[in-house]
Amino acid sequence: MGVSEIRQMLGNVSRQRASVIANQRNFPEPLAVLAMGKVWRKSDVEAWIREHRPELAGE
């Protein structure tokens, strides 16, 4: 998944805010860096949200 999908999972935060969160040390490492940007494994992002943003985990 890319930053756009992460934005949605975080409650439709801005693209800039999603990028800031994705660049935190405790955020999962991207699976790959493509021309379009970084991509992450969905299960890694979901696990991070459950741990660090539990209020959003049910959405």
N, C-alpha and C positions, 0 to 999 in steps of 0.2 A: 504494500500500500504506500501511497505517496502522502505528501503534506495535506492535500485536499481532503483525503479520507480521514487523516488524523484530526484535522480541523473539525469535521463532523462528529467524530467520536468524543471530542473534548467540548462539545456543546456549541458548535459553530463559532469558535473563537476566530479572530482575524488570522490571516495567513502569516503575518509577522509574529503574532503571539505563538502560533503553532510552531514556527521555525525556532523561536527562542526556547520553547519547551523541548523540542526535538534535539537541540544542541546541548542540553544539560548533560552533565557527566553521568547521571544515573539513568538516562534514557537509553533504551536498547540501541546497540550498534546497527547501522543500516545493513541490510542484506547486500545491497549493491549501490553504486553511484553511477547513474545513467546520465545521458545528455539532458534529460528532462529534470533531473535532480535525484535525490536520495530516495530509496525505497526500503521499506521495512517489512518484516514478516508480521502478518496480522496477529498471530498468536502472541508474539513478543510485546506488541503494543497493547493488546488487551490485558496481558498480565501486568504490564506497567501501570495501566489505568486502575486495575483492581487494587494494586498496592498503594499507589500515590494519589489517586483521585477516586476513591471508592464511591463517592456520591454519584459518579458518572457511569459506574460499571453496569448498572441495570438498564441503561439506555440503549 
